[in-house]
C-alpha cells in the first residue's frame, strides 16, 4: 500500500471510530434524559457525567486524528509530505511509518 492509500485508509478507519464514539456519547446523553437517576451519589461506580466526559474525550481525539490525516493528505498532494516544517529536511521513513501524520523530524518533535 502506498502513502496516499495508507493515509486514506487511516481517514476511513478514523471515520468509523468517530461514528462509534459519537453514538456512545449520544447514547449516554439519551440515557441521562430518559432516566431520573441521581448517579452522582451512587457508590456503585462511575457517574454518567464521567462516562460522558470519557466518551467525549475519545471522540475529540478521533476527530483530531482525522484532521491530522486529512492535513497529511493535503501535504502529499502539495508535495510537502515527509518534509519537516521547522528545518525543511526530509523526515525519516521510519518516523513516518510510526507517525504518518507528523509534520516534524525527531529533532524538532
N, C-alpha and C positions, 0 to 999 in steps of 0.2 A: 504494500500500500504506500502510495506517495504522500508527501507532506500535505498537500491540499486535501486529499481524500481523508487522511487521518484527522485533520482539523474539522472537516465537515462531519465526520463520524462523531467527533467529540461534541460538536454542537447538537447533533441529533440525540446523543446519549444524555446530554445536559438538559435538553428539552423534556425528555422523559422524566428526569429527576425533578425538574421544576413542576411538572404536572402532578407527580406523586406528592411532593411537599405541599403544593397548593391545595390539593384535595385533603391532605391531613389537616392543614390549618383551617380550611372551610368546615371540615367535619367537627373539629374542636369548637369552633365558633357556633356552629349549629347546635351542638350538644349543650353548650352554655345557655343558649337562648331557649332551648326546649325544656331544660330541667331547671327547677328551682332548687339548686343544690348549694349548700354552704361548704364548698370544698376547701376553703381557706382554713377551716378549723378541723379538718378531717385528719386524725392521727394515723390513718392507714397508708398514706403515701403522698405522692406529688400532687400538687394542685393543678386544676385545669389551666390556670393562668401560666404556671410554669411550663406545662406541656405545650401550650400555645406559643410561648416565647421560644422554646427549643425548636419547634417546628418552623416558626417564622425565621429563626436564625439559619436553619438549614436551607430554607427557601432563598434567603438573601445570598448565602454562599453559592448556591447553584446558579442564581441569576448573575452573580459576579463572574463565575466560571464561564458562563455562556458569553458574556460581554468580552471577556479576555480572549476566548476562542474566535469570536467574530472579528475582534481587532487584529488577531494574528492572521486571519484570512485576508483582511484588508492589507496588511503588510506584505503578505505573499503576493497579492495582486499588484501591489506597487513596487515589488522587487526589493523591499527592505526587510523581509523576514529573515531572521537569523543574524541581524546586524545590531550590535549594542547601541542603544540610544544615547549613551554617555560618551563612549570613546570612538564609536564608528567601526570597531573591529568586529570580525566575524565571531559569533557565539559558537563555541564548540558543539559539534553534533551530539556529543554525549549529554550535554546540558539540555539541548533541545529535545532529546529523546525522553528525558525525565520531566522537563517543564516546557512543553511545546509552545506555550503562550508567553514565555518570558521575553522581556524586551532588553535584558541586560546580561552581560557576561558575568562570570563568577566574581571577578574583581570588583565590579560595580553593583553587585546584587545587594 
